Amino acid sequence: MPRMLETTKLDMPLEDAMSTQRAIRRLKTDPVDDALVLKLIELALKAPTGSNAQNWEFIVIRDPAVKAKLARFNRQAWRLYGGLGRRMYGRDERMRKILDAVQWQADHFEEVPVIVVACLKGVIPIWPPAATASLYGSIFPSVQNLLLAARAAGLGAALITLPLWSKWKARRALGLPFSISPCAVIPLGWPRGRYGPTTRRPVEEVVSLDRYGNRAFLGRAR
C-alpha cells in the first residue's frame, strides 16, 4: 500500500487549489480508489495539532448500512435547518442555489462513494469555550488539508456536520467509544459539476488594523 500512495501525485499549485476550492455537494456514484482516499488522509495528517498531539482518527465509510444511518441523521437535521433556511432566504437567488445543493446532497447521501469522518481522541468539553476551540483547532486544519488535497485530485468534497447532530447516535452508528469524538463529515466523490473561481468579498472589506472597524486598507492600491 505505501508504494501505491507514493505513485499518487497531486501537482496542482497551492494557490490554484485554494482559489478554486468550493463545497461540492453533487457527486457522481463512480468509485474512488482506496489508494487515493488514503493519500488524501495522509496529507491531512501533515497538518499541525496542539502540542503535536496528533490526537485524530479518521473513519472511511463505504458500507451502505453505515451510510444509510448517517444519511438518516443528516435528513433529520436538514428538515429543521433547511426549512428555516428556505423561510428566511427563499427569495435570495444565491442562497436558494446553496439550499438546493444541500437538499440534493441530503436526498442522495447514500449514493456518495466514500464518506470520511474526522474524529478527535477524547471528550470535547462545552466549557470553557477556549478549551473547545483549542481542541477543534487540532482537527480542522487537517480537514482543510484533506479538502485541498481533494481539490487537487479533482474530487468533490464538503465539510458538513449535520449527520453529527446527535453525537450519541453517531457514535453508535460508527462504533465509536465514548473516548472518541466525531467532529466533521466529508463526503467524497467525483463532481457532477465543475470547479471554478469562487466569489468572495474583497480582503480590504474584512480586515481591520489594530482594532475592529478600522478599515485602514480600503482604497489602497495592490
CORRA-V421379 format. One record per pair of residues at least 12 apart in sequence whose ideal C-beta (glycine too) atoms are under 10 Angstrom apart, sorted by the first residue. I is the first residue (numbers start at 0). J is the second residue. Records with the same first field share a line. If there is no record, write none. Layout:
I: J, J
This chain:
0: 33, 34, 37
1: 34, 37, 41
2: 34
3: 32, 33, 34, 35, 37, 38
4: 33, 34, 35, 37, 38, 40, 41, 42
5: 34, 38, 41
6: 34, 38
7: 32, 34, 35, 36, 37, 38, 39, 41, 42, 148, 152
8: 38, 151, 152
9: 35, 38, 39, 42, 147, 148, 149, 150, 151, 152, 153
10: 151
11: 147, 148, 150, 151, 152, 153
12: 151
13: 147, 151
15: 150, 151, 194
16: 146, 147, 148, 149, 150, 151, 152, 194
17: 143, 146, 147, 150, 197
18: 150, 195, 196, 197, 199
19: 150, 151, 193, 194, 195, 196, 197
20: 143, 146, 147, 149, 150, 151, 156, 194, 197
21: 146, 150, 155, 156, 157, 190, 192, 194, 195, 196, 197, 198
22: 97, 100, 101, 104, 146, 155, 156, 157, 158, 159, 197
23: 100, 104, 146, 149, 150, 154, 155, 156, 157, 186, 187, 188, 189, 190, 191, 192, 193, 194
24: 97, 99, 100, 101, 102, 103, 104, 105, 107, 108, 111, 155, 156, 157, 159, 186, 188, 190, 191, 192
25: 99, 100, 103, 104, 107, 155, 188, 190, 191, 192
26: 103, 104, 107, 108, 110, 111, 112, 113, 154, 155, 156, 157, 186, 187, 188, 189, 190, 191, 192
27: 110, 111, 112, 155, 188, 189, 190, 191
28: 107, 109, 110, 111, 112, 188, 189, 191
29: 112, 188, 189
30: 61, 112, 113, 188, 189
31: 59, 61, 111, 112, 113, 149, 152, 154, 187, 188, 189
32: 112, 113
33: 59, 61, 113
35: 113, 148, 149, 152, 153, 154, 187
36: 57, 59, 61, 112, 113, 115, 145, 149, 152, 154, 187
37: 57, 59
38: 148, 152
39: 57, 59, 113, 115, 144, 145, 146, 147, 148, 149, 151, 152, 154, 156, 185, 187
40: 55, 57, 59, 115, 117, 141, 144, 145, 148, 185
41: 144, 145, 148
42: 141, 144, 145, 147, 148, 149, 151, 152
43: 55, 57, 115, 117, 138, 140, 141, 142, 143, 144, 145, 146, 147, 148, 149, 185
44: 57, 141, 144, 145
45: 140, 141, 144, 148
46: 137, 138, 139, 140, 141, 142, 143, 144, 145
47: 136, 137, 140, 141, 144
48: 119, 134, 136, 137, 138, 140, 141
49: 133, 134, 136, 137, 138
50: 133, 137
51: 137
52: 119, 120, 121, 134, 137
53: 120, 137, 141
54: 118, 119, 120, 121, 134, 137, 138, 179, 180
55: 117, 118, 119, 120, 137, 138, 141, 142, 179, 182
56: 116, 117, 118, 119, 120, 138, 175, 179, 180, 181, 182
57: 115, 116, 117, 118, 138, 141, 142, 145, 185
58: 114, 115, 116, 117, 118, 173, 174, 175, 179, 181, 184
59: 113, 114, 115, 116, 187
60: 111, 113, 114, 115, 116, 172, 173, 184, 186, 187
61: 111, 112, 113, 114
62: 114
63: 109, 110
64: 109, 172
65: 114, 116, 172, 173, 174
66: 108, 109, 110, 111, 112, 113, 114, 162, 172, 186
67: 108, 109, 172
68: 109, 162, 168, 169, 171, 172, 173
69: 108, 109, 111, 114, 116, 159, 161, 162, 163, 168, 169, 172, 173, 181, 184, 186
70: 104, 105, 106, 107, 108, 109, 110, 111, 114, 162
71: 108, 109, 162, 168, 172
72: 108, 161, 162, 163, 164, 165, 168, 169, 172, 184
73: 101, 104, 105, 108, 109, 159, 160, 161, 162, 163, 164, 184, 186
74: 102, 105, 106, 108, 161, 162
75: 105, 161, 162, 164, 165, 168
76: 105, 159, 160, 161, 162, 163, 164, 165
77: 98, 101, 102, 104, 105, 106, 108, 159, 161, 162, 164
78: 105
79: 161, 164
80: 98, 101, 161, 164
81: 98, 101, 102, 105, 161
84: 97, 98, 101, 102
85: 98, 99, 102
93: 198
100: 157, 192
101: 157, 159, 161
103: 191
104: 157, 159, 161, 186
105: 159, 161, 162
107: 186, 188, 191
108: 159, 161, 162, 184, 186
110: 186, 188
111: 155, 184, 185, 186, 187, 188
112: 154, 186, 187, 188, 189
113: 154, 156, 185, 186, 187, 188
114: 159, 162, 184, 185, 186, 187, 188
115: 142, 145, 149, 156, 183, 184, 185, 186, 187
116: 162, 163, 169, 172, 173, 175, 179, 181, 182, 183, 184, 185
117: 138, 139, 141, 142, 145, 158, 181, 182, 183, 184, 185
118: 138, 163, 169, 170, 173, 175, 179, 180, 181, 182, 183
119: 134, 135, 137, 138, 141, 178, 179, 180, 181, 182, 183
120: 134, 137, 138, 176, 178, 179, 180
121: 134, 137, 177, 178, 179, 180
122: 134, 166, 177, 178, 179, 180
123: 135, 138, 166, 180, 181, 182
134: 180, 182
135: 180, 182, 183
137: 182
138: 180, 181, 182, 183
139: 158, 182, 183
141: 182, 183
142: 156, 158, 182, 183, 184, 185
143: 158
145: 158, 183, 185, 187
146: 158, 183, 185, 187
149: 185, 187, 188, 190
150: 190, 194
152: 187, 189
153: 189, 190, 193, 194
154: 187, 188, 189, 190
155: 186, 187, 188, 189, 190, 191, 192, 193, 194
156: 185, 186, 187, 188, 190
157: 183, 184, 185, 186, 187
158: 182, 183, 184, 185, 186
159: 183, 184, 185, 186
160: 181, 182, 183, 184
161: 184
162: 181, 183, 184, 186
163: 180, 181, 182, 183, 184
166: 180, 181, 182
169: 181, 184
201: 216, 217, 221
202: 216, 221
203: 215, 216, 217, 218, 219, 221
204: 216, 217
